[in-house]
Amino acid sequence: MQLRGMNYLRRKLSAYKMRVDMRYDQYAMQHRDSDVGITIPPQIRAQYRSVLGWATKGVDSLADRLVFREFANDGFSVNEIFAQNNPDVFFDSAILSALIGSCCFVYISQGDDGVPRLQVIEASNATGVLDPITGLLSEGYAVLRRDDGGAPLLEAYFTSDTTWFYEKGREPFAVRNPAGVPLLVPVIHRPDAVRPFGRSRITRAGMYYQRFAKRTLERADVTAEFYSYPQKYVLGLDADAEPMDKWKATVSSLLTFTKDEDGDSPKVGQFTTSSMSPFTEQLRTAAAGFAGEMGLTLDDLGFVSDNPSSVEAIKASHENLRLAGRKAQRSLGSGLLNVAYVATCLRDEFPYLRKQFNKTVVKWEPLFEADANMLTLIGDGVIKLNQAVPGYMDAETIRDLTGIKGSDKPAPLVKEVADGGGYRSEPAQENQV
């Protein structure tokens, strides 16, 4: 395959970097939306600019449920590689970055002790040419370090046999790659034929609903000033009368007006104040739209219901979130398995075949933790299934359902059987639960 070259990848990264940075700003609650409106002056709106963290909630609600456990059927000892690369931070960082930017990249380098080092690079600093069959890159490019102004200080260009480094102010140098695969591996969230590098969790619809809610809060905040101090008026005041102090007229509880020489007196009135109810309804409408887009409920966005929900009710209300989590586990798991494959090739300095890792399986913790009621239901189901098909449900399957790791040496079950005039105990079959 003919390589596109580093300049092509630079242009490709610059074309997508702005979109990724915008979504990171949305997640960090630092994105400033354009001013839209015909009633509130821009200088007044700037004083009441609102901040809303719904995009952050939408990402974290899924990212916090995607907990990596291990690689099962680990015939190449890949778990040892991840165990020495701070797995508590590495997996969470890779998952969160992929959900925000639609994908992230893992830069694999050779450590001093022979164990590969894994570094997560966000999508705004790396790109490549993707092989749609394996999900690996045929060539890649990454900015490993930038200055305070965002200009690249250290760049890297990855091929299947060499990694080139370009440091500002120095001559470029190359490092041999014994893995046979570029040492930049993508971890992609929800890829498809149209978007091979995936789709972000922060969708355009979600950003619209959040922007709609922020505008509603700004309008409500400005209206609250008039709601707190309603505008008053005076009719029939003599033109030669001494002007009143506006602040005194606003906060005073008693105003006195004397009659003029004709015996007439001014009439004091108050304009009707705007109601805050329409803003509350608008905010709830925006919250409902955002919750539907993200698979959340109104409770997740701060609109607390009166009756607390059980675990089963929470799972039922978060069915869309559960489906999104299962899809994310499949797509992200494929990327993490590719990371394990390339890291193993680099560690052993041997280009293994990708199909040799087909039996290695990515294990995740359950999306919803089981409570006491859930454990009881699962236990009853396991007993009935094992009675119908002995050995059908083992300890590993139960852990996948509950997320609870059982004892490594479970005590055998003992049952009493009739023995003449009394009873005796004998161990039950090991595969029964």
Stockholm file with secondary structure:
# STOCKHOLM 1.0

chainA/1-433         MQLRGMNYLRRKLSAYKMRVDMRYDQYAMQHRDSDVGITIPPQIRAQYRSVLGWATKGVDSLADRLVFREFANDGFSVNEIFAQNNPDVFFDSAILSALIGSCCFVYISQGDDGVPRLQVIEASNATGVLDPITGLLSEGYAVLRRDDGGAPLLEAYFTSDTTWFYEKGREPFAVRNPAGVPLLVPVIHRPDAVRPFGRSRITRAGMYYQRFAKRTLERADVTAEFYSYPQKYVLGLDADAEPMDKWKATVSSLLTFTKDEDGDSPKVGQFTTSSMSPFTEQLRTAAAGFAGEMGLTLDDLGFVSDNPSSVEAIKASHENLRLAGRKAQRSLGSGLLNVAYVATCLRDEFPYLRKQFNKTVVKWEPLFEADANMLTLIGDGVIKLNQAVPGYMDAETIRDLTGIKGSDKPAPLVKEVADGGGYRSEPAQENQV
#=GR chainA/1-433 SS CCCCCHHHHHHHHHHHHHHHHHHHHHHTTCCCCCCCCSSSCHHHHHHTCCCCCHHHHHHHHHHTTCCEEEEESCTTCHHHHHHTSCHHHHHHHHHHHHHHHSEEEEEEEECTTSCEEEEEEEGGGEEEEECTTTSCEEEEEEEEEECTTSCEEEEEEECSSEEEEEETTSCCEEEECTTSSCSEEEEESSCCSSCTTCCCSSCHHHHHHHHHHHHHHHHHHHHHHHHHSCCEEEESCCTTSCCCCHHHHHHCSCCCCCCCTTSCCCEEEECCCCCSHHHHHHHHHHHHHHHHHHTCCGGGGTCCCSSCCCHHHHHHHTHHHHHHHHHHHHHHHHHHHHHHHHHHHHHHTSCCCGGGGTTCEEEECCSSCCCHHHHHHHHHHHHHHHHHSTTSSCHHHHHHHHCCCCCSSCCCCEEEEEETTEEEEEECCTTCC
#=GC SS_cons         CCCCCHHHHHHHHHHHHHHHHHHHHHHTTCCCCCCCCSSSCHHHHHHTCCCCCHHHHHHHHHHTTCCEEEEESCTTCHHHHHHTSCHHHHHHHHHHHHHHHSEEEEEEEECTTSCEEEEEEEGGGEEEEECTTTSCEEEEEEEEEECTTSCEEEEEEECSSEEEEEETTSCCEEEECTTSSCSEEEEESSCCSSCTTCCCSSCHHHHHHHHHHHHHHHHHHHHHHHHHSCCEEEESCCTTSCCCCHHHHHHCSCCCCCCCTTSCCCEEEECCCCCSHHHHHHHHHHHHHHHHHHTCCGGGGTCCCSSCCCHHHHHHHTHHHHHHHHHHHHHHHHHHHHHHHHHHHHHHTSCCCGGGGTTCEEEECCSSCCCHHHHHHHHHHHHHHHHHSTTSSCHHHHHHHHCCCCCSSCCCCEEEEEETTEEEEEECCTTCC
//
